[in-house]
Amino acid sequence: MRRETGDDRHGLYTPEERTRRDASPWTLVQGVLAPVQFLVCLVSIALIARYLATGEGYALATASIVVKTLTLYTIMVTGAIWEKEVFGVYLFAKPFFWEDVVSFGVIALHSFYLVALFTGILSSAGEMVVALAAYAAYVVNAVQFVLKLRAGRLQEQAMRGRAAPAAAGPVVVEGAAS
């Protein structure tokens, strides 16, 4: 049973939003940047762990955090453009509201890391701890997006599954023809 929300939303996207999503070049950009950012994060975590365990490799760990932060900024800007194309707003579209809220926390932590790095307000170990906190928030945010997109795919598959039999003839639902 579909809940009425005042718009023609079937799951994550209305039919018009789905069409705009599929036509947008920013959809591909997001699809490429998301796994790239995740890989950068994994490499950076390893470099941070090495530095914290051995005291060696500060410059490499720092460079990896800066690259991760720049990747995050890039995906946030391009994601805002994508959201504008698909939903008509740069941020906080209803289907992605909470993901965007958490994204701002992730950006704040990454930005604080840069402030700490360039001002020297924290020790090098303190900088690494801030980076790890930023990465933990990023992982939470990434899980939010993955779960949301998975739910959207499942909803679309269910809708296609319901649409196909209707074209072929009557649909039987719980023993009743419709």
N, C-alpha and C positions, 0 to 999 in steps of 0.2 A: 504494500500500500504506500503510495507516494504522499508525502507530507506537503501540503500547500504552503508556499513561502511567499507568495505574492509575485513571483517571477516564474519563468518557464524553465527553471533549473532542474535538470535531471542529473543528480549526482553533483560532480564537481563543476561541470560546465553546462551552460545552456547550449542548444544546437548552434546558435550563432557564435558563441564564444569558442566552441569546439572547432568550427570552421576557421575562425580567426587564428586560433592556436595552431592548427595544422598548416595554415598558409604562412605563418610568421617565420622569417629566417631566425628570429631570436629564440625560437623553440629549439632549433639545432644548436645554437650557440650555448644555451643553457645545458643541453644534453651533453655537450663536449666539456664545458667548463666544470660541471659538477664532479665527474670522476677525476678530472685533472686536479681539482682542488683537494679531493680526498687523497689522491696519491701523494701530492705535495705535503699534506698533513702527516701521512704515515712516515714519510722520509724525515720530516722535521721532528716528529716525536722520537724517532730513533737517534737523531743527532743530539737532541736535547738530553735524552737519557744517557747517551755516551758522555756528554759534557758533565752532567750531574754526577755520574758514577766515577769518572776518571779525572775531571777537571781539565780535560783536553778537548779542543775543538770548539771553543767559544765562538770564534769568527764564523765557522761553518754553520753552527747551530743558529747563530744570529741571522746570518744571510737567509737561511731556510725559513725562519719566522717572518722576515721581511717579505720574502717571496710569497709565503702563505697569506700574509696580510694583503698584499697587492692583488693576489688572486681573489681573495674574498671581496675586496672593493670592486674588482672588475665584475664578478658574478652578481654583486648587489646592484650595480648600475645597470648592467645588461638585463638583469631580472626585473628591475623597475620599468625599463623600456618594454620588455615582454608583457608585463602586467598591464601597462597602459594600452598596448595594442590589443590584448585579449579582453581585458575587463573594463577599459576606459579610465583607469586610475593608476597612478604610478606606484602606489603602495597601499596596503591594507584593503585590497579587494576582499569581499566577504569570504570566498573560499580559501583564501590564504592569509587571513587576518592574523591568527595566532603564530603562524610560521614567520610572518613579517615582524611581529612583536619580538619574538625570540631572536630573530636576525639582528635586531637593533642591539640587543644585549651582547650578542657575539661580536658585532662591530665595535661596541664600546670597549669590550675587553681587549680586542686586537689593537684598537687605537690607543688605549692606555699603555699597552706594551710599547708602542712606538714612542709615546711621550716619555716613558721611563727610560727607554734606550737613548733617546736624544738629549734628555736632561740630566741623566745620571742620578735620578732620585732613588733608585733601587740598586742593590748589589747585582752582580751578574746572575747569581743564583736566584735572587728575587725576580729578576726579569724572566728567567726560565719558568718559575712557578706561575707567573702571570700568563705566560704563553701557554702553559699546560692547562690553566683554568679556561683560557680562551678556547683552546682545542676541545676541552670537555663540553663547553657550551655549544661549540660548533657541531660536535657529534650529536648532541641532543637535537639541534636544529636540523641536521641532515636526516636523522631518523624521522622527525616530524614530516619532512618533505617526502621521504621515501614511502612512509605509511599513507600519506595523503594521495600521492600519485598512484600507489598500488590500489587503494580504495577506488580511485577514479577509473582505473583500468577495469577493475572487477565490475563496477557499475555499468561501464560501457559494454562490456561483454554480456552482462545480464540483459541489458536493453536490446542488444543485437540478437540475443537468443530468443527474446520475447517477440521481436519484430519479424524474424524469419518465419516462424510457424503461421503468423497472422497472414502473411502473403500467400502461403500455401493452402490455407483453409481455416476452419474453426480451431480455436485453441481450447483445450480441456484444462480447466483449473479446478482442482479439488473435486473432480467428478462432475463439474458443470460445464457445459459448452458456452463459449463466449463469442 
